[in-house]
Amino acid sequence: MNVLSVRILFIIASILIGYYSVPQRFVGAVVFGIASGVIILIESLMKRVSVRGLSSTVFGLILGLIMAKLVGDAFSLAQLPPQTLANVQVILTLIFCYLGTLIGLRGKDEFNLIIPYVRLRRQDQTEGITVVDTSAIIDGRILDILKTKFLEGKVIVPRFVLKELQQIADSTDPIKRQRGRRGLEILNNIQKETGLALSLHEDEFPEVREVDAKLVKLAQLLQAKILTVDFNLNHVASFQGVKVLNINELANALKPVVFPGEHMQIKLLKEGKEYNQAVGYLDDGTMVVVEEARRLIGQEVRVSVTSVLQTPAGRMIFTKVVK
């Protein structure tokens, strides 16, 4: 049963109740039918209300009612006339319900801290949550990572990340537009793959302007990890206690290990930075620098590893031609 079926059943039930409960049956059926339509319209407008926002609003409303009752009881001790006391209680209820609702909405991000050291969670729930960054989507390797089932638990794409992708895809800059469209295509490919737990998160944190700051805040609230290739986001999130899964670090860790003295075949593609050097690349993109090989550019040669240098940008292998 889908949402449309539930709505149709609700309208039919409302019409029947109006028909049999009101003396003027036709009028009752019409009125109840219109009322059910209005309720469905309100419900459709509330589809972007998050569960945390709704629960914090209800909590604030209940808190407002309790405060209004306590203050109203205090006024009853003043022996006011019954009508005046009733008016005071109505006014207090309105004021405290309004204040409680606003406080609940503004503090919805800290709602899980209201009960100290207690977090509502199913005992059998062990899955983790991973929040995906815009850069990781555009990078594209996330699709292969998800295919291998390397990530466990739920993978979340925040609404504000999707908006940023759409803005990049609509950019007047052709390079940015191509990157944005590539990211949207990657998301579509992920959705087509079976068994990939990818979901959209609606919270947008309008009070926070930067997308990276929103990602960190969402990860903190959900106790989630951030999947990214952004070097700066990696440091900012780690500094704030959020675990980061950096695709570049994973790729570097999976590169084949080579040792001094090991031989390999490499095709030389261009000149190196230093005199008489030539440069080639392994299949995974690792740069191989060959000494005294400028004259051999364009050829495939056999080289011997002399040293390996690990840099923030990746790994560099220094070699010499085997004679």
Buried (B, 14 or more C-beta within 10 A) or exposed (E): EEEEEEBEEBBEEBBBBBBEEBEEEEEBBBBBBBBBBEBBEEEEEEEEEEEBBBBBBEBBBBBBBEBBBEBBEEBEEEEEEEEEBEEBBEEBBEBBBEBBBEBBBEBBBEBBEEEEEEEEEEEEEEEBBBBBBBBBBBBBBBBEBBEEEEBEBBBBBBBBBBEBBEEBBEBEEEEBBBBBBBBBBBBEBBEEEEEBBBEEBBBBBEEBEEBBBBBBBBBBBBEBBBBBBBBEBBEBBBEEEBEBBBBBEBBBEEBEEBEEEEEBEBBBEEBBEEEEBBBBBBEEEBBBBBBEBBEBBEEEBEBBBBEBEEEEEBBBBBBBBEE
